[in-house]
Amino acid sequence: MKKILPAVIVVLLAACIYMFFFWQPASDSASHLNMDPFSTSRSLPEGGEFTLQSLNGPVSLKDFRGKVVLVYFGYTMCPDICPTNLSLMSNAFSHLDEQELKKVQGIFISVDPQRDTMERLDEYTHYFHESIIGLSDTAEVIRALANSYGAAYQKVIQEDSATNYVVDHSSETYVVDPQGKLVARLPHAAPPKEILETIRQYIQN
């Protein structure tokens, strides 16, 4: 026993050192994809122009020239990830002055066109802020657009769920400058201060 004890102590000490210096816990969120194929050391996705449908008809990215546009891909039945990011975006918008708010636009793009009607999208986005608009289109159009912005999502069947399925999705917010160019991405749950700093940086530029 006396011979075994030192060996046990050494093993425990090694484990503690490993956990303190090297171990990183996995994300505790299973409701979205941790898919970001573009690391900070690589170039941004292409982004680009698009025209999608809203409650009041077609809306194009070019309609917001001169504004900083925050684009987010999600769906209205998302239990936590989407409400979190839209709430933080709304919080940031609420700290802009009147002139700044005229130079910013939030766009929520549904990756669940099967269930997200135009009426539902309009009600959902305006719940968070009047400067956030909900858009969608056919599944094919949304898929192509998501690919160009580097967003990832997939339907996951849940037979025991009342909603039948959920949509796992990446959770970055894409920042488009006043000239219509994709210039940055904000990570999931970026704090309002970071969102504000990003908006003001590109408003000034």
N, C-alpha and C positions, 0 to 999 in steps of 0.2 A: 504493500500500500504506500509506503514511504517513497518507493521508487517510481510509482505511477503518478503521485501527486505533482511533482515538478513538471512532468510532461503535460499534465492537464492544464497547469497554470500557463505554460508556454503556449499551448493551443488557444486558450482563452485570450491571452494577451495578443496573439497574432490576429484573432478574430476581431478584437476591439480596435486594433490599429487599422485593419482593413475597413471596418464600418465607418471609422472616424474620417479616414482620408480618401477612400475610394468608392464606397458604396453610395449609390444614388437611388432613392426609392422610385418605383414606377408611379405613373400618374394614377390617381385614385378615381379618375373619370372614365367610365366605360361607355358613355353616351355619345362620344364623338370620335372620329378618326384622328389619330395623331399622325396625319399625313402632311408633311411639308417637304416635298422633293427638292426645294430650293433652300439651301442653307444660306446663312448670312454672308458666306464667303463666295457665293455664286451670284450670277446676274438674276435680276427679277424676271418673272414670266413676261410674255409679250403684252398681255392685256389687250387693249384696243377698243374700237368702237362697237356699239351694239344698239339694237332697237328691240325692246320687249313690250309686253302688254301690261297696262294698268287698268284700274277701274274706269278711268276717263279716256282710254284709248292708248295708242302707241306712245312710248317714251324712249327717247334716244339719249345716249351719253352726251352727245354734242349739244343737247338742249341746255346743258349746264356749263357751257364754256364760260370761263371767268370765275368759276367756283371751284373750291376744293371738294371733291366728291369721295365719300367713304362708302365702299361697296362691300356688302357682306352676303355670303351664301348660306342659307339656312332654310327652316320651314316652321310654320306656325304651331305645329303640334310638338315641337322640340321641348322636352321637359325642363331643361336647365341651361344648356350652353347658349342658345340663341337669346333667351331673355336676359341672361347675364351680360352679354356683349351689347345688346341694344340698350339696356339700362345704363351701361357705362357710357355709351355713345351719347345718349340723351342727357346724362349728367354733364358731360363735357359741353354739349350744345348750350345748356342752360347757363354756363359761365361765360359765353360769348356775349359781347355787347350787341346792340341792335344792328350796327353796320357790319360787324363780323359775321353775324348770323345770316345776313343776306348773301354772303360769299361762301356758304357751305351747304352741302346737300348730302343726306344719307340715302343710300339705296339698299333695300333688302331684297335679294333675289331668291325666290323659292326654288328649292331643288325637289319639291314634292308637288308638281303641277296636277297630279291625280286628285289631291284633296284640297289644295290651296286655291280656292276660287278668288277672283278679283275682289269680290266683296269682303271675303275673309281677310285677304292680304291688306286691304285698305284699312279695315277696322283694327287689325293687329298692329300695323306700323304706327298709326296715328295715336294709338294708346301710349306709345313710348314718346313720340315727339312729332310735331306737325311738319318738321323738316326732314322726316324720314318717309320715303315712299316705297310701297311694295310692288314688285314687278315679277312677272313670270312669262312662260310661253310653253311651247311643246317640249316634251322630254328631250327630243333631239337637239333643239336649239339651246336649251339650258346646258346640256352635256358639252356641246362644242364651246360654249362661252366659258363654262367652268374650267375646261381644259386650257383655254387661252390665258386664264388668270391664275392657273396653278391650284385651283380648288379641287378637292376630292370628296366624293360621297358615294354611298351605296345603301341600297334598301336591305333591311334585315327583317325577315319574317318572324313574327312572334304570334304563334297560333293561340296562345293563352291570353293574349292582350286584347283589350276592347278595341284598340285601334288597328289590330291585325299586323301592323309592321311599324318599325321606326326607321329613320334614315340616319345612319352614322355619317358624320361629315367633318371636314377640317374646319378650323374656326378662326382663321386669320381675317383681319379687316384690311381691304386693299385701298390704298390711298392714291387717288388720281388728281393730278395737279390742274390748275385752271386752263391749261392748254390741252387737256385730255390725255395726258401721258401717265401711265402707271409708274409711280415714283417710290413707293414704300409699302411695307406691310406692317400692320400692328398685330402683335401676338394675341392669343386668346386672353380675355380678361385684362387687357391693358388698362391701367388706371386712368381716370379722367384727366389727370395732370399730363400724362404722356400723350393722350389724344389731343388735348388742347395745344400742347407745344408743337405737335406735328401739324395741326391745322394752321396755326399762326405762322409757322415756318414757311409754308407754301402759299399762304395768303400774301405774305410780305414779298416772297420771291416773284 
